[in-house]
Amino acid sequence: MLGVGHRSPLAPWIDSRPPGLDCLEITAEHFFGPAEERLAWLARDYHLFVHGLGLSLGTPGPLDKERVRQFARVSELANPDWISEHIAFTRTAEVDLGHLNPVPPTREMVQVIADHAREVSELCRKPIILENITSHIRLAGELSETEFLNELCSAADCGLLLDVTNLFINSRNHGFDPLHWLHALEPSRITQLHIVGYSVEHGRFLDGHACDIQEELIELAQAVAEYAPVKAVILERDERFPEPTVMQAELLKLKRIFEGD
């Protein structure tokens, strides 16, 4: 299945049921509050996935009960094929940091995130998949990043939401081979992909979710398609929304990779 992340500027295009748009990813936090009618309408016309930004699975200790409750409510209304969150923390015990932060690749952290992921999955009564993030620093631990991801998916009995753009950006900023990294993952865990164009500022690669997909990302997505049984691909965009024809052209490129002509 091919789709996009639901964003308000894209709503008129999404509502027109454009050809090639099979599914939508719903950011849970965007639907906290009075948006139930919209979710019910989308669920009638599309396969939905619910994606979280702030559950902070990597924060030791109990999850934020109110945020988890709101997340579960969105999941109930959307009835998604699966739910997802980031392999990250967004808050400490005292403060909400407001952005995704990396976690150390340790077995202790594997257990923290796996326990939290299972808790959310059980509450929502939906499968959960977990997403890799970008980071300007690489934290040390007894596991490599790919070992950490494989052990985490095993411990949580979950899939991986592989963000192709995040992988590419990290490989450039930290100097490693993205294909070697990819082939160190257990392919059966790779369930869904994210992809969007990157930007470069002062020599650093950034994931601003505001650019068209570059050819090297298409090539990396092709490598993933050949390696893993991907079930869905989500085209992301958060800023500088292009004309619908541009989005449809990008979906067509992805369709050729993952579904054939």
N, C-alpha and C positions, 0 to 999 in steps of 0.2 A: 504494500500500500504506500502511496505517496501523498504527502500533505504539507500543510504549513502550520506554523504557530499562530493561533488566533490572536489578532491585535485589532483594536478598534478601527484604525485607519483602513484595515483590509476588510472590514465587515461588509460593505456593499458588494465587493467582488465575491466574497465567500457566499453571501446570500444569493448570488446569481447562479450558484451551482455550476461553476466553470468546468469544462471537460478536463479530465486528468487529475482533479482534486478529489481524492478518495477519503481522506481523513484529516482531522484537526487535532492539534495538541493545545489543550486548555491549561493556561497557567493558573493554578488554583487561587493564588492571592489576588488575581484580577477579578475573581468572581466571589470573593468574600463580600457578603452583603446582599442587596436587593437585585440579583441578576438571575433569579431562578427561571423565569420565563424564557430568557435567552438560552440558557443551558438546555432546557427541555426541547426547544426548537432545534438546536444544533444536533442533539442526540437523535432526533428523528431522521436527519438527513445525512449524517456522517458517522463513521467510526471515530470515537473520541479516545484520547489519552489525557490523563490529568498529570500535570507536571508541577512539582513544588519548588519554591525558591528559598523558603525560610524555616523548614522543619529542623534544620541544624542537627542532622543525624550524627555528626562527629563531635558534638558536645557531650562529654561524660555526664552521667546523671540522668534524671528523668527528662522526658520531652516536655515542651510547653503544652499543657493540656488543652488550653483554649485554642491554640493554633492548630493542633492536631484535630480537635473537634470540628473546626471550620473546614479544614482540609477534607475530612471524612464526609462532611455535608456536601461539598462540591462533588466529591466522588459519587456519592449517592445519587445526586441529580444528573450527573453526566453519564453514569453507568459505563465507565470506560473499559476498553479491552484490558488495559493495565494502567498502573500509576507509576510515577517516577520521582526521584529526588537526586540531589547532587552528593557526591562523595566529598563532603566539605563540612565546615562549621561556619555558622553565621552569627553566633552569640557565645558569650561566656556565661558563667553563672550570674554575673552582675549587669552585663550590658549587651545590647543588640548592636552588632558591628555594621549591619546593613549591607554586607557584601559577602561573596563566597571566599572562604579561606582554605588553604590546603591543610591536610592532616598528615601526620608522620606515618610512613609505611611500616607499622609495627603490628605484631599479632594482638597486642592489647587493643589497638585501635580497630583492627578487624572485628574483634568481639563487640566493641562499643557500637559500631555502625551496624553490624549484622543484627544485634539485639534490637536496635531501634527500627531497622528496616522491617524485621519480622513483626514488631508491634504495630507499625502503621499498616502493613499488609493485612494483618489479622483484623484490625479494627475496620478497615475499608472492605474487607472480604474480596480483595483483588490482588493479583500478582503485582509485584513491585520490581522495577529495574532501576539501576543506579548509574549515574553519569560521571564521567571524568571531567575535570575542570582544567582551565589554564592557571598557571601560577608563574610569577616572576622569580620565585625561589623554589629550590628543590630540597625538601626536608629529608633528613637522613633517618634510617631505621634498619632493622635487620632484614627487611625484604626489599627487593627491587619493586618498582611501581607495578610492573606486570604480575609479579608474584603476589603482591598485595591484592590486586584486582581479582586474580584467580581465586585466592583464598577467601576473599570477601564474598564473592558470588557463591562459592561453595558453602560457606558458613551460613549465609543468609538464604541459601537456596533460591537465588534470584538471577535475573538476567542483567546484562550490561547495556546501558544506553551509551553507545560510543559516539562521542562528538568528534567527527572527522576534522573539523576546523581546529578544535582545541588540541587534538593530537598533532596536527601540522604546526600550529603556533609553538607548542612546547618543544617540538623537535628542532625548530629553527632557533628559538631563544636559548635552549639548553644543549644544543649540539649533539643530537642523536638521530639514528636512522628510523624514520617512522614505520617503515616496512618490517624491520627487525623487531621493533616494539610490537607491532600488530601481530606478527607470527608467534610471539611469545604468549599471546592470550589463548585461552580455551575458546575455540570458535563457536561451539554450541551455545555459549553464554551471550553472544552478541545478538541482541534482539531488535534494537532500533538504532537509527543513526540520526544525528543532527548535522546540518551543514549550512554554512553561510560564508560569505566572503570575509577576508581579513583586511586589516590595514597595517601600515608600517609608519612608525614615528621615531625619529632619532635612532634608527637602526633596530628598534624593538618591534616585534610582531604583536598585534593587538586584536582582541576579539570584540570589537564594538558592535557587531551585528548590524552593520550599516552599509555593507558593500555587496556587489554582485559576486557570484562564485567564480573564483579564478580557475584556470585550466589545471593547475597542479592539484587543486582540491578534487576536481573531477577525476583525475588520475588516481588519487588516493582512494576515493570512493569506489572506483572500479576495482582496486586491489582488495578492498573489503568485500565487495560483492562476490569476488572469486574465492574468498577464503571462508566466509561465514554465511549461515542461513538467515540473513536479515529479513525481518517481517515487515518493517515500516521505516520510511525515511521522511524526516520532517525538515523542510526548508524554513530556516529562521530569518526573521527581520524585525528589528526593534527601532530603527531610525532610518531616515532618508528612504522612505518607502517608494519603490519605483512604480511605473505604470503596470497595470495587470498583465500586459503583454510580456513584460520582462519576467515576471514571476512564472507565467505559463511556459515561457521558453526554458527557464531553468528547470521546471518540473519535467518538461519533455526530455531534456538532457539526462536527468536522473532516471526517467522511465526507460530510456534506451539501455541504461546500465543494469537496472535491477529487474526489468520486466521484458526486455527485448523490444524490438521495433513494433 
